[in-house]
Amino acid sequence: MERTIMLVEDNPDDIVLAKRALKKCNLADNTVVANDGVEALEFLLGSGENNCEEETKLPAVILMDLKMPRMDGIETLKKLRDNSRTAHLPVVILTSSDEDRDIQQCYQLGANSYLRKPVDFNKFVEVMQLLGIYWLTLNELPGGMGV
């Protein structure tokens, strides 16, 4: 069964970098991109009359930025944790913010990890490769998740 990564990111340059990094470890084909929290929730939970939540396979992990338009990462994380379908879905905050209150709030809301985006491309590639390997191959998920 093929596991996927959902990248929730509004910066086109960071999306390209992430995909390039994941491609280096043959994981780019396993990546779904949402440009903000609203788009992520629509994909994961369906929306209105097009509610297809039963048809949509959940990703093995969500890599999510904090600062995004329409709905930021904090609000998206709250909504994910409030929904029984996504309450236990692994969420890794991948952001440039190193503010203590962001870190505290994310963990209080149920983030599984909080990582600062490395500025150096080679370090970014290394982080993305490690994240992909860990969450797609090593981590065990509850039945029905990430498949």
DSSP file (Angstrom, degrees, kcal/mol; ACC not computed):
  #  RESIDUE AA STRUCTURE BP1 BP2  ACC     N-H-->O    O-->H-N    N-H-->O    O-->H-N    TCO  KAPPA ALPHA  PHI   PSI    X-CA   Y-CA   Z-CA
    1    1 A M              0   0    0      0, 0.0     2,-0.5     0, 0.0     0, 0.0   0.000 360.0 360.0 360.0 135.1    0.0    0.0    0.0
    2    2 A E        -     0   0    0    145,-0.2     2,-0.3     1,-0.0   134,-0.0  -0.717 360.0-155.0 -89.7 126.0    1.3    3.4   -1.0
    3    3 A R        -     0   0    0     -2,-0.5     2,-0.3   133,-0.2   144,-0.1  -0.693  10.8-153.6 -95.3 150.5    1.5    6.0    1.7
    4    4 A T        -     0   0    0     -2,-0.3    56,-2.9    54,-0.3    57,-1.0  -0.857  10.3-138.2-124.5 160.7    1.4    9.7    0.9
    5    5 A I  E     -ab  31  61A   0     25,-3.2    27,-2.8    -2,-0.3     2,-0.6  -0.941  14.1-149.2-110.3 135.2    2.6   13.0    2.4
    6    6 A M  E     -ab  32  62A   0     55,-2.6    57,-3.3    -2,-0.4     2,-0.6  -0.945   9.1-160.5-104.3 125.0    0.4   16.1    2.4
    7    7 A L  E     -ab  33  63A   0     25,-3.1    27,-2.8    -2,-0.6     2,-0.8  -0.925   2.9-166.6-103.9 118.9    2.3   19.3    2.2
    8    8 A V  E     +ab  34  64A   0     55,-3.1    57,-2.6    -2,-0.6     2,-0.3  -0.895  34.1 137.8-108.3 102.8    0.3   22.3    3.4
    9    9 A E        -     0   0    0     25,-2.2    59,-0.1    -2,-0.8    -2,-0.1  -0.995  41.9-165.1-153.1 134.2    2.3   25.3    2.2
   10   10 A D        +     0   0    0     -2,-0.3    25,-0.1    57,-0.3    -1,-0.1   0.632  68.1  91.5 -97.5 -15.9    1.5   28.6    0.6
   11   11 A N     >  -     0   0    0      1,-0.2     4,-2.0     2,-0.0     3,-0.3  -0.716  62.0-156.2 -86.4 114.2    5.0   29.6   -0.6
   12   12 A P  H  > S+     0   0    0      0, 0.0     4,-2.3     0, 0.0    -1,-0.2   0.849  93.8  54.2 -58.1 -35.2    5.5   28.4   -4.2
   13   13 A D  H  > S+     0   0    0      1,-0.2     4,-2.4     2,-0.2     5,-0.2   0.910 108.7  47.8 -65.9 -41.1    9.3   28.4   -3.7
   14   14 A D  H  > S+     0   0    0     -3,-0.3     4,-2.6     2,-0.2    -1,-0.2   0.849 109.9  53.5 -67.9 -33.4    9.0   26.2   -0.6
   15   15 A I  H  X S+     0   0    0     -4,-2.0     4,-2.7     2,-0.2     5,-0.2   0.939 110.4  46.7 -64.1 -46.4    6.7   23.8   -2.4
   16   16 A V  H  X S+     0   0    0     -4,-2.3     4,-2.6     2,-0.2    -2,-0.2   0.925 113.8  48.4 -61.6 -45.1    9.3   23.5   -5.3
   17   17 A L  H  X S+     0   0    0     -4,-2.4     4,-2.6     2,-0.2    -2,-0.2   0.924 112.3  48.5 -61.2 -45.2   12.1   22.9   -2.8
   18   18 A A  H  X S+     0   0    0     -4,-2.6     4,-2.7     2,-0.2     5,-0.2   0.927 113.2  46.7 -62.1 -45.5   10.1   20.3   -0.8
   19   19 A K  H  X S+     0   0    0     -4,-2.7     4,-2.2     2,-0.2    -1,-0.2   0.900 112.7  50.2 -64.3 -39.7    9.1   18.4   -4.0
   20   20 A R  H  X S+     0   0    0     -4,-2.6     4,-1.4    -5,-0.2    -2,-0.2   0.915 112.3  47.7 -63.6 -42.2   12.7   18.6   -5.2
   21   21 A A  H  X S+     0   0    0     -4,-2.6     4,-0.6     1,-0.2    -2,-0.2   0.918 113.2  47.1 -65.0 -43.9   14.0   17.2   -1.9
   22   22 A L  H ><>S+     0   0    0     -4,-2.7     5,-3.3     1,-0.2     3,-0.8   0.839 106.8  58.5 -67.4 -32.2   11.4   14.5   -1.8
   23   23 A K  H ><5S+     0   0    0     -4,-2.2     3,-2.0     4,-0.3    -1,-0.2   0.863  95.4  64.5 -64.2 -34.8   12.2   13.6   -5.4
   24   24 A K  H 3<5S+     0   0    0     -4,-1.4    -1,-0.2     1,-0.3    -2,-0.2   0.769 110.5  37.3 -61.2 -24.8   15.8   13.0   -4.4
   25   25 A C  T <<5S-     0   0    0     -3,-0.8    -1,-0.3    -4,-0.6    -2,-0.2   0.039 120.9-106.5-115.0  26.6   14.6   10.1   -2.2
   26   26 A N  T < 5S+     0   0    0     -3,-2.0    -3,-0.2     1,-0.1    -2,-0.1   0.809  91.4 110.9  58.8  36.2   11.9    8.9   -4.7
   27   27 A L    > < +     0   0    0     -5,-3.3     3,-1.5    -8,-0.1    -4,-0.3   0.384  40.2  97.0-116.6   1.0    9.0   10.2   -2.6
   28   28 A A  G >  S+     0   0    0     -6,-0.5     3,-1.3     1,-0.3    -5,-0.1   0.845  80.8  57.3 -62.2 -34.3    7.8   13.1   -4.8
   29   29 A D  G 3  S+     0   0    0      1,-0.3    -1,-0.3    -7,-0.1    -2,-0.1   0.661 100.9  59.6 -70.5 -13.9    5.1   11.0   -6.4
   30   30 A N  G <  S+     0   0    0     -3,-1.5   -25,-3.2    -8,-0.1     2,-0.4   0.076  87.0 104.5 -99.4  22.5    3.7   10.3   -2.9
   31   31 A T  E <   -a    5   0A   0     -3,-1.3     2,-0.4   -27,-0.2   -25,-0.2  -0.907  46.1-171.5-116.3 131.6    3.1   14.0   -2.2
   32   32 A V  E     -a    6   0A   0    -27,-2.8   -25,-3.1    -2,-0.4     2,-0.5  -0.962  16.6-150.5-113.8 134.3   -0.2   16.0   -2.2
   33   33 A V  E     -a    7   0A   0     -2,-0.4     2,-0.4   -27,-0.2   -25,-0.2  -0.905  14.7-176.6-112.4 133.3    0.0   19.8   -1.9
   34   34 A A  E     -a    8   0A   0    -27,-2.8   -25,-2.2    -2,-0.5     3,-0.1  -0.987  20.2-146.6-120.1 136.8   -2.6   22.1   -0.4
   35   35 A N  S    S-     0   0    0     -2,-0.4     2,-0.3   -27,-0.2   -27,-0.1   0.544  75.2  -7.1 -84.8  -7.3   -1.9   25.8   -0.6
   36   36 A D  S  > S-     0   0    0     32,-0.1     4,-2.0     1,-0.1     5,-0.1  -0.964  83.8 -82.0-169.1 178.6   -3.5   26.7    2.8
   37   37 A G  H  > S+     0   0    0     34,-1.6     4,-2.6    32,-0.5     5,-0.2   0.857 122.2  55.2 -63.2 -37.2   -5.5   25.3    5.6
   38   38 A V  H  > S+     0   0    0      1,-0.2     4,-2.4     2,-0.2    -1,-0.2   0.942 110.0  46.0 -61.2 -47.6   -8.9   25.7    3.9
   39   39 A E  H  > S+     0   0    0      2,-0.2     4,-2.0     1,-0.2    -1,-0.2   0.884 112.2  51.9 -63.4 -38.8   -7.6   23.6    0.9
   40   40 A A  H  X S+     0   0    0     -4,-2.0     4,-2.7     2,-0.2     5,-0.2   0.936 111.2  46.2 -62.9 -46.9   -6.2   21.0    3.2
   41   41 A L  H  X S+     0   0    0     -4,-2.6     4,-3.1     1,-0.2     5,-0.5   0.883 110.2  53.5 -65.8 -37.8   -9.4   20.6    5.1
   42   42 A E  H  X S+     0   0    0     -4,-2.4     4,-1.4    -5,-0.2    -1,-0.2   0.907 113.0  44.5 -61.7 -40.4  -11.5   20.4    1.9
   43   43 A F  H  < S+     0   0    0     -4,-2.0    -2,-0.2    -5,-0.2    -1,-0.2   0.933 120.9  38.4 -67.3 -46.3   -9.2   17.6    0.6
   44   44 A L  H  < S+     0   0    0     -4,-2.7    -2,-0.2    -5,-0.2    -3,-0.2   0.850 133.0  21.4 -76.1 -35.9   -9.2   15.7    3.9
   45   45 A L  H  < S-     0   0    0     -4,-3.1     8,-0.5    -5,-0.2    -3,-0.2   0.509 100.7-125.3-113.3  -7.4  -12.8   16.2    5.0
   46   46 A G     <  -     0   0    0     -4,-1.4     2,-0.4    -5,-0.5     5,-0.2  -0.070  24.5-105.9  78.4 170.3  -14.6   17.0    1.8
   47   47 A S    >   -     0   0    0      3,-0.3     3,-2.0    -4,-0.1    -1,-0.1  -0.982  50.6 -58.7-142.9 128.8  -16.7   20.2    1.4
   48   48 A G  G >  S-     0   0    0     -2,-0.4     3,-1.2     1,-0.3    -1,-0.1  -0.056 120.7  -1.0  48.0-126.3  -20.5   20.7    1.3
   49   49 A E  G 3  S+     0   0    0      1,-0.3    -1,-0.3    -3,-0.1    -3,-0.0   0.702 132.7  59.6 -71.9 -18.6  -22.2   18.8   -1.4
   50   50 A N  G <  S+     0   0    0     -3,-2.0     2,-0.7     2,-0.0    -1,-0.3   0.032  70.9 153.1 -95.3  27.2  -19.0   17.4   -2.7
   51   51 A N    <   +     0   0    0     -3,-1.2    -5,-0.2    -5,-0.2     3,-0.2  -0.417   4.3 157.7 -64.1 107.3  -18.3   15.7    0.7
   52   52 A C    >>  +     0   0    0     -2,-0.7     4,-1.8     1,-0.1     3,-1.1  -0.074  18.8 133.7-121.3  31.7  -16.1   12.7   -0.4
   53   53 A E  T 34 S+     0   0    0     -8,-0.5    -1,-0.1     1,-0.3    -7,-0.1   0.822  72.4  53.5 -58.1 -33.4  -14.4   12.1    2.9
   54   54 A E  T 34 S+     0   0    0      1,-0.2    -1,-0.3    -3,-0.2    -2,-0.1   0.829 111.2  46.6 -70.6 -29.1  -15.0    8.3    2.7
   55   55 A E  T <4 S+     0   0    0     -3,-1.1     2,-0.4     2,-0.1    -2,-0.2   0.788  94.7  87.9 -81.7 -28.3  -13.4    8.2   -0.7
   56   56 A T  S  < S-     0   0    0     -4,-1.8     2,-0.3   -12,-0.1   -13,-0.0  -0.597  73.5-139.3 -79.6 123.5  -10.4   10.3    0.2
   57   57 A K        -     0   0    0     -2,-0.4    88,-0.1    90,-0.1    -2,-0.1  -0.631  22.5-120.9 -77.9 136.3   -7.5    8.3    1.5
   58   58 A L        -     0   0    0     86,-0.3   -54,-0.3    -2,-0.3    -1,-0.1  -0.509  25.6-115.3 -76.1 144.9   -5.7   10.0    4.4
   59   59 A P        -     0   0    0      0, 0.0    87,-0.4     0, 0.0   -54,-0.2  -0.334  18.5-120.9 -71.9 163.4   -2.0   10.8    4.1
   60   60 A A  S    S-     0   0    0    -56,-2.9     2,-0.3     1,-0.3   -55,-0.2   0.786  93.2  -0.2 -72.9 -27.7    0.5    9.1    6.4
   61   61 A V  E     -b    5   0A   0    -57,-1.0   -55,-2.6    28,-0.1     2,-0.5  -0.987  62.7-136.8-158.7 151.2    1.6   12.5    7.6
   62   62 A I  E     -bc   6  91A   0     28,-2.2    30,-3.4    -2,-0.3     2,-0.6  -0.972  10.7-161.1-112.8 126.4    0.8   16.2    7.1
   63   63 A L  E     -bc   7  92A   0    -57,-3.3   -55,-3.1    -2,-0.5     2,-0.4  -0.943  25.8-175.3-102.8 115.7    3.8   18.6    6.9
   64   64 A M  E     -bc   8  93A   0     28,-2.9    30,-2.6    -2,-0.6   -55,-0.2  -0.942  24.2-144.7-129.5 133.8    2.3   22.0    7.6
   65   65 A D        -     0   0    0    -57,-2.6    30,-0.2    -2,-0.4     3,-0.1  -0.421  13.3-144.2 -78.0 162.1    3.4   25.6    7.6
   66   66 A L  S    S+     0   0    0      1,-0.2     7,-2.7     7,-0.1     2,-1.0   0.869  81.5  63.3 -94.3 -48.1    2.0   28.0   10.2
   67   67 A K        +     0   0    0      5,-0.2   -57,-0.3     6,-0.1    -1,-0.2  -0.691  69.7 137.2 -89.6 101.0    1.8   31.4    8.4
   68   68 A M        -     0   0    0     -2,-1.0   -32,-0.1    -3,-0.1   -33,-0.0  -0.967  51.2-104.8-140.6 154.6   -0.7   31.0    5.5
   69   69 A P  S    S+     0   0    0      0, 0.0     2,-3.3     0, 0.0   -32,-0.5  -0.234  96.0  13.5 -72.5 169.8   -3.6   33.0    4.1
   70   70 A R  S    S+     0   0    0    -34,-0.1     2,-0.3   -33,-0.1   -34,-0.1  -0.275 139.0  14.2  62.7 -60.5   -7.3   32.2    4.6
   71   71 A M  S    S-     0   0    0     -2,-3.3   -34,-1.6     4,-0.0   -33,-0.2  -0.933  79.2-144.2-145.8 120.0   -6.5   29.7    7.4
   72   72 A D     >  -     0   0    0     -2,-0.3     4,-2.2   -36,-0.1    -5,-0.2  -0.152  32.6 -98.2 -77.4 175.9   -3.2   29.5    9.2
   73   73 A G  H  > S+     0   0    0     -7,-2.7     4,-2.6     1,-0.2     5,-0.2   0.828 119.3  56.0 -65.1 -34.4   -1.6   26.3   10.6
   74   74 A I  H  > S+     0   0    0     -8,-0.4     4,-2.2     2,-0.2    -1,-0.2   0.953 111.5  42.4 -63.6 -50.0   -2.8   26.8   14.1
   75   75 A E  H  > S+     0   0    0      2,-0.2     4,-2.2     1,-0.2    -2,-0.2   0.887 114.4  51.9 -65.0 -39.0   -6.5   27.0   13.1
   76   76 A T  H  X S+     0   0    0     -4,-2.2     4,-2.5     1,-0.2    -1,-0.2   0.923 108.7  50.8 -62.8 -44.4   -6.0   24.1   10.7
   77   77 A L  H  X S+     0   0    0     -4,-2.6     4,-2.4     1,-0.2    -2,-0.2   0.906 108.6  52.3 -60.1 -42.8   -4.5   22.0   13.4
   78   78 A K  H  X S+     0   0    0     -4,-2.2     4,-1.5     1,-0.2    -1,-0.2   0.939 111.5  46.1 -57.0 -48.5   -7.4   22.8   15.8
   79   79 A K  H  X S+     0   0    0     -4,-2.2     4,-0.6     1,-0.2    -2,-0.2   0.872 111.1  52.3 -66.4 -37.1   -9.9   21.7   13.1
   80   80 A L  H >< S+     0   0    0     -4,-2.5     3,-0.8     1,-0.2     6,-0.3   0.921 111.9  45.9 -63.1 -43.0   -8.0   18.5   12.3
   81   81 A R  H 3< S+     0   0    0     -4,-2.4    -1,-0.2     1,-0.2    -2,-0.2   0.742 108.4  57.3 -73.5 -22.8   -7.9   17.5   16.0
   82   82 A D  H 3< S+     0   0    0     -4,-1.5     2,-0.5    -5,-0.2    -1,-0.2   0.588  93.5  79.6 -82.3 -10.6  -11.6   18.3   16.4
   83   83 A N  S XX S-     0   0    0     -3,-0.8     4,-1.4    -4,-0.6     3,-0.8  -0.857  74.4-143.4-103.1 129.0  -12.6   15.9   13.7
   84   84 A S  T 34 S+     0   0    0     -2,-0.5     4,-0.3     1,-0.2    -1,-0.1   0.810  99.7  57.2 -60.6 -29.9  -12.8   12.2   14.5
   85   85 A R  T 34 S+     0   0    0      1,-0.2    -1,-0.2     2,-0.1     3,-0.1   0.847 122.3  23.3 -69.4 -34.0  -11.5   11.2   11.1
   86   86 A T  T X4 S+     0   0    0     -3,-0.8     3,-1.3    -6,-0.3    -2,-0.2   0.330  88.8 107.7-115.5   5.6   -8.3   13.3   11.4
   87   87 A A  T 3< S+     0   0    0     -4,-1.4    -1,-0.1     1,-0.3    -3,-0.1   0.806  92.5  31.5 -57.3 -32.6   -7.9   13.6   15.2
   88   88 A H  T 3  S+     0   0    0     -4,-0.3    -1,-0.3    -3,-0.1    -2,-0.1   0.284  85.5 126.9-111.5   9.7   -4.9   11.1   15.3
   89   89 A L  S <  S-     0   0    0     -3,-1.3   -28,-0.1    -9,-0.2     2,-0.1  -0.523  70.6-107.8 -67.1 126.6   -3.4   11.9   11.9
   90   90 A P        -     0   0    0      0, 0.0   -28,-2.2     0, 0.0     2,-0.5  -0.355  38.8-170.4 -61.1 129.6    0.3   12.8   12.3
   91   91 A V  E     -c   62   0A   0     19,-0.3    21,-2.7   -30,-0.2    22,-1.1  -0.985   8.0-168.9-126.6 122.1    0.9   16.5   11.8
   92   92 A V  E     -cd  63 113A   0    -30,-3.4   -28,-2.9    -2,-0.5     2,-0.6  -0.950  18.3-140.0-109.1 121.6    4.5   17.9   11.6
   93   93 A I  E     -cd  64 114A   0     20,-2.7    22,-3.4    -2,-0.6     2,-0.5  -0.734  20.9-176.2 -81.5 121.9    4.7   21.7   11.8
   94   94 A L  E     + d   0 115A   0    -30,-2.6     2,-0.3    -2,-0.6    22,-0.2  -0.919  27.3 136.0-122.8 100.5    7.4   22.7    9.3
   95   95 A T  E     - d   0 116A   0     20,-2.3    22,-2.6    -2,-0.5   -30,-0.1  -0.865  63.7-123.2-144.3 167.0    7.8   26.5    9.6
   96   96 A S  S    S+     0   0    0     -2,-0.3     2,-0.2    20,-0.2    20,-0.1   0.547  78.6 108.9 -90.5  -8.8   10.3   29.3    9.8
   97   97 A S        +     0   0    0      1,-0.1    -2,-0.2    18,-0.1    20,-0.0  -0.491  37.5 174.7 -73.4 131.3    8.9   30.5   13.1
   98   98 A D        +     0   0    0     -2,-0.2     2,-0.3    18,-0.1    -1,-0.1   0.073  33.4 136.4-118.3  22.7   11.0   29.9   16.2
   99   99 A E    >>  -     0   0    0      1,-0.1     4,-2.1     2,-0.0     3,-0.6  -0.547  55.2-138.1 -74.5 130.0    8.6   31.8   18.5
  100  100 A D  H 3> S+     0   0    0     -2,-0.3     4,-3.0     1,-0.2     5,-0.2   0.863 102.6  56.0 -55.5 -39.3    8.1   29.9   21.8
  101  101 A R  H 3> S+     0   0    0      1,-0.2     4,-2.5     2,-0.2    -1,-0.2   0.869 107.0  49.7 -66.7 -33.4    4.4   30.7   21.9
  102  102 A D  H <> S+     0   0    0     -3,-0.6     4,-2.5     2,-0.2    -1,-0.2   0.934 113.1  46.8 -65.7 -45.5    4.0   29.0   18.4
  103  103 A I  H  X S+     0   0    0     -4,-2.1     4,-2.1     2,-0.2     5,-0.2   0.948 115.1  45.9 -61.1 -49.6    5.9   25.9   19.6
  104  104 A Q  H  X S+     0   0    0     -4,-3.0     4,-2.5     1,-0.2    -2,-0.2   0.931 113.8  48.3 -57.9 -48.9    3.9   25.7   22.8
  105  105 A Q  H  X S+     0   0    0     -4,-2.5     4,-1.9    -5,-0.2    -1,-0.2   0.898 109.6  52.2 -63.6 -41.5    0.6   26.2   21.1
  106  106 A C  H  <>S+     0   0    0     -4,-2.5     5,-2.7     1,-0.2     4,-0.4   0.925 112.7  44.3 -62.4 -44.3    1.2   23.6   18.4
  107  107 A Y  H ><5S+     0   0    0     -4,-2.1     3,-1.1     1,-0.2    -1,-0.2   0.892 111.2  54.0 -68.2 -37.4    2.2   21.0   20.9
  108  108 A Q  H 3<5S+     0   0    0     -4,-2.5    -1,-0.2     1,-0.3    -2,-0.2   0.840 108.3  51.1 -63.0 -31.7   -0.8   21.9   23.1
  109  109 A L  T 3<5S-     0   0    0     -4,-1.9    -1,-0.3    -5,-0.2    -2,-0.2   0.484 129.8 -93.7 -85.9  -3.1   -3.1   21.4   20.1
  110  110 A G  T < 5 +     0   0    0     -3,-1.1   -19,-0.3    -4,-0.4    -3,-0.2   0.671  62.0 164.1 104.4  17.9   -1.7   18.0   19.3
  111  111 A A      < -     0   0    0     -5,-2.7    -1,-0.2    -6,-0.2   -19,-0.2  -0.419  31.1-147.5 -63.0 144.9    1.1   18.5   16.8
  112  112 A N  S    S-     0   0    0    -21,-2.7     2,-0.3     1,-0.3   -20,-0.2   0.705  75.5  -1.2 -87.0 -21.6    3.4   15.4   16.6
  113  113 A S  E     -d   92   0A   0    -22,-1.1   -20,-2.7    -7,-0.1     2,-0.4  -0.980  56.8-147.9-163.0 157.1    6.5   17.4   15.8
  114  114 A Y  E     +d   93   0A   0     -2,-0.3     2,-0.4   -22,-0.2   -20,-0.2  -0.962  23.5 174.3-136.0 115.5    7.7   21.0   15.3
  115  115 A L  E     -d   94   0A   0    -22,-3.4   -20,-2.3    -2,-0.4     2,-0.4  -0.966  26.9-133.1-126.4 137.4   10.6   21.7   12.9
  116  116 A R  E     -d   95   0A   0     -2,-0.4   -20,-0.2   -22,-0.2   -18,-0.1  -0.717  33.6-112.3 -83.5 137.2   12.1   24.9   11.7
  117  117 A K        -     0   0    0    -22,-2.6     2,-0.1    -2,-0.4     7,-0.1  -0.548  32.8-124.0 -68.1 123.2   12.7   25.0    7.9
  118  118 A P        -     0   0    0      0, 0.0     6,-0.1     0, 0.0    -1,-0.1  -0.458   9.4-147.4 -66.5 141.8   16.4   25.0    7.3
  119  119 A V  S    S+     0   0    0     -2,-0.1     2,-0.3     4,-0.0    -2,-0.0   0.867  79.0  82.4 -76.6 -37.9   17.5   28.0    5.2
  120  120 A D  S  > S-     0   0    0      1,-0.1     4,-2.4     2,-0.0     5,-0.2  -0.525  78.1-140.5 -71.7 128.6   20.3   26.0    3.5
  121  121 A F  H  > S+     0   0    0     -2,-0.3     4,-2.9     1,-0.2     5,-0.2   0.902 100.0  52.0 -58.8 -44.4   19.0   23.9    0.6
  122  122 A N  H  > S+     0   0    0      1,-0.2     4,-2.1     2,-0.2    -1,-0.2   0.887 111.9  46.3 -62.6 -38.2   21.2   20.9    1.3
  123  123 A K  H  > S+     0   0    0      2,-0.2     4,-2.5     1,-0.2    -1,-0.2   0.882 111.3  52.8 -68.9 -37.8   20.0   20.8    5.0
  124  124 A F  H  X S+     0   0    0     -4,-2.4     4,-2.7     2,-0.2    -2,-0.2   0.922 109.0  49.7 -61.8 -44.4   16.4   21.3    3.8
  125  125 A V  H  X S+     0   0    0     -4,-2.9     4,-2.6     1,-0.2    -2,-0.2   0.926 110.8  50.0 -59.3 -45.2   16.8   18.3    1.5
  126  126 A E  H  X S+     0   0    0     -4,-2.1     4,-2.4     1,-0.2    -2,-0.2   0.920 111.3  48.0 -61.2 -44.6   18.2   16.2    4.3
  127  127 A V  H  X S+     0   0    0     -4,-2.5     4,-2.7     1,-0.2    -2,-0.2   0.927 112.8  48.2 -62.0 -45.8   15.3   17.1    6.6
  128  128 A M  H  X S+     0   0    0     -4,-2.7     4,-2.8     2,-0.2    -2,-0.2   0.896 111.5  50.3 -64.0 -39.9   12.7   16.3    3.9
  129  129 A Q  H  X S+     0   0    0     -4,-2.6     4,-2.7    -5,-0.2     5,-0.2   0.930 112.3  46.7 -63.2 -44.9   14.4   13.0    3.2
  130  130 A L  H  X S+     0   0    0     -4,-2.4     4,-2.7     2,-0.2     5,-0.2   0.911 113.1  49.2 -64.1 -41.9   14.5   12.0    6.8
  131  131 A L  H  X S+     0   0    0     -4,-2.7     4,-2.8     2,-0.2     5,-0.4   0.940 112.7  47.9 -60.8 -47.2   10.8   13.1    7.3
  132  132 A G  H  X S+     0   0    0     -4,-2.8     4,-2.2     1,-0.2     5,-0.4   0.928 114.1  45.6 -60.2 -46.9    9.8   11.1    4.2
  133  133 A I  H  X>S+     0   0    0     -4,-2.7     4,-1.9    -5,-0.2     5,-1.4   0.941 116.7  44.9 -63.1 -47.8   11.6    8.0    5.3
  134  134 A Y  I  X>S+     0   0    0     -4,-2.7     5,-2.9    -5,-0.2     4,-0.8   0.969 120.7  36.2 -61.8 -54.6   10.4    8.1    8.9
  135  135 A W  I  <5S+     0   0    0     -4,-2.8    -1,-0.2    -5,-0.2    -2,-0.2   0.780 124.8  39.2 -75.8 -26.7    6.8    8.9    8.2
  136  136 A L  I  <5S+     0   0    0     -4,-2.2    -1,-0.2    -5,-0.4    -3,-0.2   0.735 132.7  15.2 -95.7 -23.1    6.3    6.8    5.1
  137  137 A T  I  <5S+     0   0    0     -4,-1.9    -3,-0.2    -5,-0.4    -2,-0.1   0.750 129.1  33.7-120.3 -35.0    8.4    3.7    5.9
  138  138 A L  I  <<S+     0   0    0     -5,-1.4    -3,-0.2    -4,-0.8    -4,-0.2   0.872  92.6  86.5 -94.1 -40.0    9.2    3.5    9.6
  139  139 A N      < -     0   0    0     -5,-2.9     2,-0.5    -6,-0.2   -79,-0.0  -0.376  67.9-139.3 -69.8 136.9    6.2    4.9   11.5
  140  140 A E        -     0   0    0     -2,-0.1    -1,-0.1     0, 0.0    -2,-0.0  -0.828  18.7-159.9 -95.3 131.9    3.3    2.6   12.3
  141  141 A L        -     0   0    0     -2,-0.5     3,-0.1     4,-0.2   -52,-0.1  -0.785  26.6 -96.6-109.0 152.9   -0.1    4.0   11.9
  142  142 A P    >   -     0   0    0      0, 0.0     3,-2.0     0, 0.0    -1,-0.1  -0.286  64.1 -72.3 -59.9 154.6   -3.4    2.9   13.4
  143  143 A G  T 3  S+     0   0    0      1,-0.2     3,-0.1     3,-0.0     4,-0.0  -0.187 119.8  18.3 -50.6 133.6   -5.5    0.7   11.1
  144  144 A G  T 3  S+     0   0    0      1,-0.3     3,-0.4    -3,-0.1     2,-0.4   0.318  98.5 112.9  88.6  -8.3   -7.1    2.5    8.2
  145  145 A M  S <  S+     0   0    0     -3,-2.0    -1,-0.3     1,-0.2    -4,-0.2  -0.791  78.1   4.7-101.3 141.4   -4.8    5.6    8.4
  146  146 A G              0   0    0     -2,-0.4   -86,-0.2   -87,-0.4    -1,-0.2   0.740 360.0 360.0  68.3  25.2   -2.3    6.6    5.7
  147  147 A V              0   0    0     -3,-0.4  -145,-0.2   -88,-0.1    -2,-0.1   0.359 360.0 360.0-125.2 360.0   -3.2    3.9    3.3
